[in-house]
Amino acid sequence: MKRLIVIGSVLIATFIICSSWGFLGHRTIHQLAVYELPPSMRMFFHHNLNEMVKQSVRPDQRRNQDKEEAPKHYIDLELYGDSAAWKMPLKWEDALKKYGKDSLNHCGYVPYYVITMKDRLTAAFKSGNKDSMLFYAIDLGHYISDAHVPLHVSENYDGQLTGQKGLHSLWESMIPELEIQQYDLRSKHKAHYLKHPERNIWKAIRQSQKLLHDIFEQEKEVSKSFTEGEKYRVQMRYGKESKSYTSAFAKAYSARLGKTINQRLISSANLVADFWYTSWMDAGCPNLNKEFQSADFDKEKEELKTEYEAFRKNKLLEKKLLISRQGYDKED
């Protein structure tokens, strides 16, 4: 039985930056994914939309209490060997045999955990337990979204190995917070059934890996136009000096990246919707609309219709319907 041997703790990324995709990113992705579901599912999820959006960051918060949570959010592909994204087994059982649990815990296993959560969501749909359906749908969406963040598929997850520390939060948190008003949040995608969900999540992993080179190189290129004082802001936190990128640098870096972050956010929502739909289909398509047949829900149905139209026309922000930004932009 082959085992992956990792030499030196410096090579092991056992902890990642605290807020994958940032709260804004995860919450936005979960809301957009709901609109991509078919009518047979959409009302159920919309009825619970506020809770889904709020709880979309729960797995990140859980890391503070659960020491086994972190590796479920990332996969350090370099540590698994050359061309790992194309050579690693598709199934958890095969990966476990090849690498061993300790190495998987050290190097991360987000694509495998996505499938685990997909199976749990399918079981929840079969059981008819609404709380379980929502719990696993929310968590599944979170891990799928993490797989779309390029810095979640590399041991250089924060640029710490190349003198670019802080790159993680810059890419997935700071830039979306600064730029989301310019993002195109619409999608023509409609949830469809995934015949081989393992292949789909690995495809997302490979797409993330392809973006890594540009993420690191563009940061270096933009840095040539900034002095140290213009690039970083220095603050004192808990008696220690803390350095982070300035807003000016973040905007310049975002301009060099183009639509990359916006596109990864939309791709996340698309695949989240596909996995939710696939889980529901595999459960036998249980009826989720029973409780919404009465006239008591007519107002909510109209609200959903309004939101859906705004989503299709990229007007969620304009109409203040993006939950993660409601009450946030005082200037609007």
C-alpha positions as CSV (number, residue, x, y, z in Angstrom):
1,M,0.0,0.0,0.0
2,K,1.5,3.3,-1.1
3,R,1.6,6.2,1.3
4,L,2.3,9.8,0.6
5,I,5.3,10.8,2.7
6,V,5.5,14.5,3.5
7,I,8.9,15.6,4.8
8,G,9.1,18.7,6.9
9,S,6.3,20.6,8.5
10,V,7.1,23.6,6.3
11,L,5.5,21.8,3.4
12,I,2.3,21.0,5.2
13,A,-0.5,23.5,5.0
14,T,-2.7,22.4,7.9
15,F,-4.4,25.7,8.4
16,I,-5.8,28.1,5.9
17,I,-6.8,31.7,6.0
18,C,-9.9,32.1,8.1
19,S,-12.5,33.2,5.6
20,S,-12.7,31.3,2.4
21,W,-14.3,33.4,-0.4
22,G,-15.0,35.9,2.4
23,F,-18.5,36.2,4.0
24,L,-19.7,38.3,1.0
25,G,-18.6,35.7,-1.5
26,H,-20.1,32.6,0.1
27,R,-23.4,34.4,0.8
28,T,-23.6,35.7,-2.7
29,I,-22.9,32.3,-4.2
30,H,-25.6,30.6,-2.2
31,Q,-28.2,33.2,-3.1
32,L,-27.4,33.1,-6.8
33,A,-27.5,29.2,-6.8
34,V,-31.1,29.2,-5.6
35,Y,-32.3,31.1,-8.6
36,E,-30.7,28.5,-10.9
37,L,-32.8,25.7,-9.5
38,P,-35.9,24.4,-11.3
39,P,-39.4,25.6,-10.0
40,S,-39.8,22.2,-8.3
41,M,-37.0,23.1,-5.9
42,R,-36.7,26.9,-6.1
43,M,-39.5,27.8,-3.8
44,F,-38.4,25.6,-1.0
45,F,-34.9,27.0,-1.0
46,H,-36.1,30.6,-1.4
47,H,-38.4,30.2,1.6
48,N,-35.3,29.5,3.6
49,L,-33.0,31.9,1.7
50,N,-32.2,34.2,4.5
51,E,-31.0,31.3,6.7
52,M,-29.1,29.7,3.9
53,V,-27.3,32.9,3.1
54,K,-26.5,33.6,6.8
55,Q,-25.3,30.0,7.4
56,S,-23.3,29.7,4.2
57,V,-20.1,30.6,6.2
58,R,-20.8,28.1,9.0
59,P,-18.0,25.6,7.9
60,D,-15.5,28.4,8.3
61,Q,-16.7,29.3,11.7
62,R,-16.7,25.6,12.7
63,R,-12.9,25.4,12.2
64,N,-12.4,27.3,15.5
65,Q,-13.9,24.3,17.4
66,D,-13.1,21.3,15.1
67,K,-9.5,20.5,14.4
68,E,-10.5,18.1,11.6
69,E,-12.4,20.8,9.7
70,A,-9.6,22.7,7.9
71,P,-8.5,20.0,5.4
72,K,-12.1,19.7,4.1
73,H,-11.7,23.2,2.6
74,Y,-8.6,22.8,0.4
75,I,-6.2,20.5,-1.4
76,D,-2.5,21.3,-1.7
77,L,-2.0,19.6,-5.1
78,E,1.8,20.1,-5.2
79,L,2.2,17.8,-2.2
80,Y,0.4,14.9,-4.0
81,G,3.0,14.8,-6.7
82,D,3.4,15.9,-10.4
83,S,0.1,16.5,-12.3
84,A,-1.9,15.4,-9.2
85,A,-5.0,17.1,-10.4
86,W,-5.1,14.7,-13.4
87,K,-3.7,11.6,-11.7
88,M,-5.4,11.5,-8.3
89,P,-8.2,8.9,-7.8
90,L,-11.7,10.2,-8.2
91,K,-13.1,8.3,-5.2
92,W,-12.3,8.8,-1.6
93,E,-11.8,5.1,-0.9
94,D,-9.1,4.8,-3.6
95,A,-7.4,8.0,-2.3
96,L,-7.4,6.6,1.2
97,K,-5.7,3.4,0.1
98,K,-3.1,5.3,-2.0
99,Y,-2.2,8.1,0.4
100,G,-3.5,7.2,3.9
101,K,-5.6,9.3,6.2
102,D,-2.8,11.2,7.8
103,S,-1.4,12.6,4.5
104,L,-4.9,13.5,3.3
105,N,-5.5,15.4,6.5
106,H,-2.2,17.2,6.0
107,C,-2.6,18.0,2.3
108,G,-6.3,18.6,2.2
109,Y,-9.1,16.7,0.4
110,V,-11.9,19.2,-0.6
111,P,-13.0,17.4,-3.8
112,Y,-13.5,14.2,-1.9
113,Y,-15.5,15.9,0.9
114,V,-17.7,17.5,-1.7
115,I,-18.9,14.1,-2.8
116,T,-19.3,13.0,0.9
117,M,-21.6,16.0,1.4
118,K,-23.4,15.3,-1.8
119,D,-24.3,11.8,-0.6
120,R,-25.5,13.2,2.7
121,L,-27.7,15.7,1.0
122,T,-29.2,12.9,-1.2
123,A,-29.9,10.9,2.0
124,A,-31.5,14.0,3.6
125,F,-33.8,14.5,0.6
126,K,-34.8,10.8,0.8
127,S,-35.6,11.2,4.5
128,G,-37.8,14.2,4.0
129,N,-36.2,16.0,7.0
130,K,-36.2,19.6,6.1
131,D,-33.6,20.7,8.6
132,S,-31.2,18.1,7.3
133,M,-31.9,19.1,3.7
134,L,-30.9,22.7,4.5
135,F,-28.0,21.8,6.6
136,Y,-26.3,19.6,4.0
137,A,-27.2,21.9,1.1
138,I,-25.6,24.8,2.8
139,D,-22.4,23.0,3.7
140,L,-22.2,21.3,0.3
141,G,-22.4,24.7,-1.3
142,H,-19.6,26.1,0.9
143,Y,-17.1,23.3,0.0
144,I,-17.9,23.5,-3.7
145,S,-17.3,27.2,-3.6
146,D,-14.0,26.7,-1.9
147,A,-12.9,24.4,-4.7
148,H,-13.3,27.3,-7.1
149,V,-10.8,29.5,-5.2
150,P,-7.4,29.0,-6.9
151,L,-5.5,29.6,-3.6
152,H,-7.3,26.6,-2.1
153,V,-5.5,24.2,-4.4
154,S,-1.9,25.2,-3.6
155,E,0.5,24.9,-0.7
156,N,1.4,28.5,-1.4
157,Y,-2.2,29.3,-0.3
158,D,-1.4,32.8,1.0
159,G,1.6,33.7,-1.2
160,Q,3.7,33.0,1.9
161,L,6.3,30.9,-0.1
162,T,6.9,33.7,-2.7
163,G,7.0,36.8,-0.5
164,Q,3.3,37.6,-1.3
165,K,1.8,37.0,2.1
166,G,-1.8,38.3,2.3
167,L,-2.7,37.3,-1.3
168,H,-5.4,34.9,-0.1
169,S,-7.6,37.4,1.6
170,L,-6.8,40.0,-1.1
171,W,-8.1,37.7,-3.9
172,E,-11.2,36.2,-2.3
173,S,-12.3,38.8,0.3
174,M,-10.9,42.3,-0.2
175,I,-11.4,42.6,-4.0
176,P,-14.9,41.3,-4.0
177,E,-15.8,43.7,-1.2
178,L,-14.4,46.6,-3.2
179,E,-15.6,45.6,-6.7
180,I,-18.9,43.7,-6.3
181,Q,-20.9,46.7,-7.5
182,Q,-19.2,46.2,-10.9
183,Y,-19.7,42.5,-11.0
184,D,-22.1,40.8,-13.4
185,L,-24.1,38.5,-11.1
186,R,-26.5,37.1,-13.7
187,S,-26.2,33.7,-15.2
188,K,-28.1,31.9,-18.0
189,H,-27.2,28.6,-16.3
190,K,-30.0,26.3,-15.2
191,A,-29.2,23.5,-12.9
192,H,-28.7,20.2,-14.7
193,Y,-28.1,16.6,-13.6
194,L,-24.4,15.5,-13.2
195,K,-23.9,11.9,-14.3
196,H,-20.4,11.8,-12.8
197,P,-20.3,14.5,-10.0
198,E,-16.7,13.3,-9.1
199,R,-15.5,14.4,-12.5
200,N,-17.3,17.7,-12.2
201,I,-15.7,18.7,-8.9
202,W,-12.3,17.7,-10.1
203,K,-12.8,19.8,-13.3
204,A,-13.4,22.8,-11.0
205,I,-10.2,21.9,-9.1
206,R,-8.2,21.8,-12.4
207,Q,-9.7,25.1,-13.5
208,S,-8.6,26.7,-10.2
209,Q,-5.1,25.4,-10.6
210,K,-4.8,26.8,-14.1
211,L,-5.4,30.3,-12.7
212,L,-2.7,30.1,-10.0
213,H,0.2,31.3,-12.2
214,D,-1.6,34.4,-13.2
215,I,-2.6,35.2,-9.7
216,F,1.0,35.2,-8.5
217,E,2.5,36.8,-11.5
218,Q,0.0,39.7,-11.8
219,E,0.7,40.6,-8.2
220,K,4.4,40.9,-9.0
221,E,3.7,43.0,-12.0
222,V,1.4,45.4,-10.2
223,S,3.9,45.7,-7.4
224,K,6.4,47.3,-9.8
225,S,4.2,50.4,-9.9
226,F,3.8,50.8,-6.1
227,T,6.2,51.8,-3.3
228,E,6.2,49.7,-0.1
229,G,4.1,52.5,1.6
230,E,1.6,52.6,-1.3
231,K,1.3,48.8,-1.5
232,Y,0.8,48.0,2.2
233,R,-0.9,49.5,5.2
234,V,0.5,48.8,8.6
235,Q,-1.7,48.4,11.7
236,M,-1.1,47.3,15.3
237,R,-3.2,44.4,16.3
238,Y,-3.0,42.8,19.8
239,G,0.3,44.5,20.3
240,K,1.8,43.2,17.0
241,E,2.4,44.9,13.7
242,S,0.1,43.7,11.0
243,K,0.6,44.4,7.3
244,S,-2.1,44.2,4.6
245,Y,-2.7,45.4,1.0
246,T,-4.1,48.9,0.4
247,S,-7.3,49.5,-1.4
248,A,-5.4,51.2,-4.2
249,F,-3.2,48.2,-4.7
250,A,-6.3,45.9,-4.6
251,K,-8.1,47.8,-7.3
252,A,-5.0,47.9,-9.5
253,Y,-4.5,44.2,-9.0
254,S,-8.1,43.5,-9.7
255,A,-7.9,45.4,-13.0
256,R,-5.0,43.2,-14.1
257,L,-6.9,40.1,-13.2
258,G,-9.9,41.2,-15.3
259,K,-13.1,39.2,-14.8
260,T,-11.4,36.2,-13.2
261,I,-12.8,36.6,-9.7
262,N,-16.3,37.5,-11.0
263,Q,-16.3,34.4,-13.2
264,R,-15.1,32.1,-10.5
265,L,-18.0,33.4,-8.3
266,I,-20.5,32.6,-11.0
267,S,-19.0,29.3,-11.8
268,S,-19.3,28.4,-8.1
269,A,-23.0,29.2,-8.1
270,N,-23.5,27.2,-11.2
271,L,-21.9,24.1,-9.8
272,V,-23.6,24.5,-6.4
273,A,-27.0,24.5,-8.2
274,D,-26.0,21.4,-10.2
275,F,-25.0,19.5,-7.1
276,W,-28.2,20.4,-5.2
277,Y,-30.3,19.4,-8.2
278,T,-28.4,16.1,-8.7
279,S,-28.8,15.2,-5.0
280,W,-32.5,15.9,-5.3
281,M,-32.8,13.8,-8.5
282,D,-30.8,10.9,-7.0
283,A,-33.2,11.0,-4.0
284,G,-36.2,10.3,-6.3
285,C,-37.3,13.9,-6.8
286,P,-39.3,14.3,-3.5
287,N,-42.1,16.9,-3.6
288,L,-40.7,20.1,-2.0
289,N,-43.7,22.3,-2.8
290,K,-46.4,20.7,-0.7
291,E,-46.5,23.4,1.9
292,F,-46.4,26.3,-0.6
293,Q,-49.7,25.5,-2.4
294,S,-52.0,27.7,-0.3
295,A,-52.7,31.4,-1.0
296,D,-50.7,32.2,2.2
297,F,-47.5,32.0,0.0
298,D,-48.7,34.1,-2.9
299,K,-46.8,37.2,-1.7
300,E,-43.6,35.2,-1.3
301,K,-44.1,33.8,-4.8
302,E,-44.3,37.3,-6.2
303,E,-41.2,38.2,-4.2
304,L,-39.3,35.3,-5.7
305,K,-40.5,36.2,-9.2
306,T,-39.2,39.7,-8.7
307,E,-35.8,38.5,-7.5
308,Y,-35.5,36.0,-10.2
309,E,-36.1,38.6,-12.9
310,A,-33.6,40.9,-11.3
311,F,-31.1,38.0,-11.2
312,R,-31.6,37.3,-14.9
313,K,-31.0,41.0,-15.7
314,N,-28.1,41.6,-13.3
315,K,-30.1,44.0,-11.2
316,L,-30.0,42.3,-7.8
317,L,-27.6,45.0,-6.5
318,E,-29.4,47.9,-8.2
319,K,-32.7,46.9,-6.6
320,K,-31.0,46.1,-3.3
321,L,-32.0,42.4,-3.4
322,L,-28.6,40.9,-2.8
323,I,-29.0,39.8,0.8
324,S,-25.3,40.0,1.7
325,R,-25.3,43.7,0.8
326,Q,-28.6,44.8,2.2
327,G,-28.1,47.7,4.6
328,Y,-24.4,47.7,3.7
329,D,-24.0,50.4,1.1
330,K,-25.0,53.6,2.8
331,E,-23.9,55.6,-0.2
332,D,-26.7,54.0,-2.2
